[in-house]
Amino acid sequence: MSEYAAFLRGMNVGGHRISNGELGRCFEELGFRDIGTFRASGNVIFAAEPLTKMTARIEAGLQASLGYAVPVFLRTASEVRAIAAHQPFRTPTIEASKGKAQVAMLSAKPAAKARKEVLALASDEDRLAFGDRELHWLPSGGILDSALDFKLIGQLLGPMTTRTKGTIEQVTAKYFA
């Protein structure tokens, strides 16, 4: 058995409400085991035999159970640990920021051209850096105050879901230590 984390986009926002218990049952119905949920924002940890097209299987199962599309960003336990350990910004920069470090999960590693175009949007107020299939963002303040063009970033990188770096670190400590 391997351990995974599924980061779901759009959970408990925009009129769609689901409890962690209901979400866990959806994963149970898909045949996964040792299911845990973290917060009410669509973070599901589970064990499974490695399967081909697991992301598509989860998305189809959630669509059938919930009645709406739920984009899934799947990571192995080792990938989640690597994301939590990755420090793309220098400590003094983080400490000087009034914002919280963010991690946007991407469905695939972006092409070099897209990475370059996204990084060109960075500024001292909105620092950006890439992981493998993640975009790290350090805003200088609240995320709603940012001048970043998220629509353009989405066009360049495709679908994504964002969690605070703290959430990724807490998931790692609780489930993948």
VMD Tcl script that draws the C-alpha trace (Angstrom):
set ca {
  {0.00 0.00 0.00}
  {1.15 3.50 -0.77}
  {0.02 6.69 0.94}
  {-1.40 9.64 -0.98}
  {-2.83 13.09 -0.44}
  {-5.58 14.37 -2.72}
  {-5.93 18.14 -2.69}
  {-9.39 18.94 -4.05}
  {-10.29 22.21 -5.69}
  {-13.41 24.17 -4.84}
  {-14.52 22.26 -1.77}
  {-16.93 24.07 0.57}
  {-16.94 27.23 -1.54}
  {-19.36 28.55 -4.12}
  {-22.43 26.83 -2.71}
  {-20.97 23.31 -2.64}
  {-20.89 21.97 0.93}
  {-19.65 18.57 2.03}
  {-18.57 17.38 5.46}
  {-15.25 15.63 6.00}
  {-17.22 12.49 6.91}
  {-19.10 12.55 3.61}
  {-15.89 13.19 1.71}
  {-14.20 10.28 3.47}
  {-17.11 8.00 2.56}
  {-16.73 8.99 -1.11}
  {-13.11 7.82 -1.00}
  {-14.13 4.66 0.87}
  {-16.66 3.87 -1.89}
  {-13.82 4.19 -4.40}
  {-12.00 1.39 -2.57}
  {-9.36 3.43 -0.75}
  {-8.33 2.68 2.84}
  {-6.95 4.41 5.92}
  {-8.77 7.60 4.94}
  {-8.19 10.83 6.79}
  {-9.39 14.34 6.06}
  {-7.71 17.55 7.10}
  {-9.74 20.70 7.54}
  {-12.86 21.32 5.49}
  {-11.04 22.50 2.38}
  {-10.68 19.21 0.52}
  {-7.51 17.58 1.84}
  {-7.90 13.79 1.81}
  {-5.20 11.37 2.86}
  {-5.57 7.69 1.98}
  {-3.81 4.43 1.25}
  {-4.11 2.49 -1.99}
  {-2.29 0.20 -4.30}
  {-0.72 2.34 -7.03}
  {-3.21 2.62 -9.89}
  {-2.93 4.02 -13.36}
  {-5.16 7.02 -13.94}
  {-5.90 7.33 -10.20}
  {-6.61 11.06 -10.48}
  {-9.18 10.49 -13.24}
  {-10.75 7.68 -11.21}
  {-11.12 9.91 -8.15}
  {-12.50 12.79 -10.22}
  {-15.08 10.50 -11.87}
  {-16.06 9.00 -8.51}
  {-16.49 12.41 -6.88}
  {-18.51 13.65 -9.88}
  {-20.82 10.64 -9.57}
  {-21.18 10.98 -5.78}
  {-21.43 14.75 -5.50}
  {-23.02 15.70 -8.79}
  {-20.39 18.25 -9.77}
  {-16.83 18.25 -11.08}
  {-14.04 18.31 -8.50}
  {-10.51 18.80 -9.86}
  {-8.06 16.57 -7.96}
  {-4.36 17.26 -7.43}
  {-2.81 13.99 -6.28}
  {0.55 13.70 -4.52}
  {2.37 10.75 -2.97}
  {3.45 10.91 0.66}
  {7.06 11.54 -0.42}
  {5.97 14.36 -2.72}
  {4.00 16.00 0.11}
  {7.04 15.72 2.40}
  {9.21 17.30 -0.32}
  {6.75 20.19 -0.78}
  {6.70 20.80 2.97}
  {10.52 20.75 3.14}
  {11.03 22.98 0.09}
  {12.03 26.53 1.08}
  {12.03 28.64 -2.08}
  {12.20 31.95 -0.20}
  {14.95 33.09 2.16}
  {14.07 33.14 5.87}
  {14.56 36.93 6.27}
  {12.18 37.50 3.33}
  {9.54 35.26 4.89}
  {9.94 36.89 8.30}
  {9.61 40.38 6.77}
  {6.40 39.45 4.94}
  {2.99 40.10 6.47}
  {1.51 37.47 4.15}
  {1.34 33.70 4.47}
  {3.36 31.53 2.10}
  {1.07 29.75 -0.37}
  {1.48 26.59 -2.46}
  {-0.54 26.18 -5.65}
  {-0.79 22.52 -6.68}
  {-0.63 22.07 -10.45}
  {-1.80 19.07 -12.44}
  {1.45 18.84 -14.41}
  {4.92 20.29 -14.50}
  {4.64 23.51 -16.51}
  {6.58 24.03 -19.69}
  {9.67 26.24 -19.50}
  {7.97 29.04 -21.44}
  {4.98 29.12 -19.06}
  {7.30 29.06 -16.04}
  {9.26 32.01 -17.43}
  {6.09 34.01 -18.15}
  {4.69 33.37 -14.66}
  {7.97 34.26 -12.95}
  {7.99 37.54 -14.92}
  {4.84 38.50 -12.95}
  {6.72 38.31 -9.63}
  {7.58 41.45 -7.69}
  {8.85 42.39 -4.25}
  {5.19 42.36 -3.13}
  {4.43 38.98 -4.70}
  {7.37 36.60 -4.82}
  {7.00 33.47 -6.94}
  {9.02 30.28 -7.28}
  {8.39 26.86 -8.77}
  {8.66 23.40 -7.27}
  {8.11 20.38 -9.47}
  {4.32 20.62 -9.95}
  {3.81 23.52 -7.57}
  {3.90 27.28 -7.69}
  {5.08 28.85 -4.43}
  {3.86 32.35 -3.69}
  {4.85 34.69 -0.89}
  {2.51 37.70 -0.82}
  {3.63 40.75 1.11}
  {0.19 41.05 2.73}
  {-3.28 39.58 2.46}
  {-3.94 37.47 -0.60}
  {-6.93 39.59 -1.59}
  {-4.69 42.66 -1.66}
  {-2.36 41.13 -4.24}
  {-1.96 42.70 -7.66}
  {-1.02 39.37 -9.26}
  {-3.01 38.48 -12.36}
  {-4.37 35.09 -11.24}
  {-6.49 34.75 -14.37}
  {-3.35 34.98 -16.52}
  {-1.47 32.58 -14.23}
  {-4.34 30.10 -14.59}
  {-4.24 30.45 -18.37}
  {-0.49 29.81 -18.38}
  {-0.40 26.94 -15.87}
  {-3.83 25.36 -16.10}
  {-6.05 24.31 -13.21}
  {-4.64 24.60 -9.70}
  {-5.65 24.58 -6.08}
  {-3.92 26.57 -3.37}
  {-3.11 25.79 0.26}
  {-1.03 27.70 2.76}
  {2.46 26.32 3.27}
  {1.44 25.87 6.91}
  {-1.40 23.54 5.87}
  {1.02 21.43 3.81}
  {3.42 21.27 6.76}
  {0.59 20.28 9.13}
  {-0.66 17.55 6.77}
  {2.89 16.24 6.56}
  {3.38 16.25 10.33}
  {0.04 14.55 11.00}
  {-0.01 11.93 8.25}
  {3.43 11.56 6.66}
  {5.99 12.13 9.45}
}
mol new
graphics top color blue
foreach p $ca { graphics top sphere $p radius 0.5 }
foreach p [lrange $ca 0 end-1] q [lrange $ca 1 end] { graphics top cylinder $p $q radius 0.2 }
display resetview
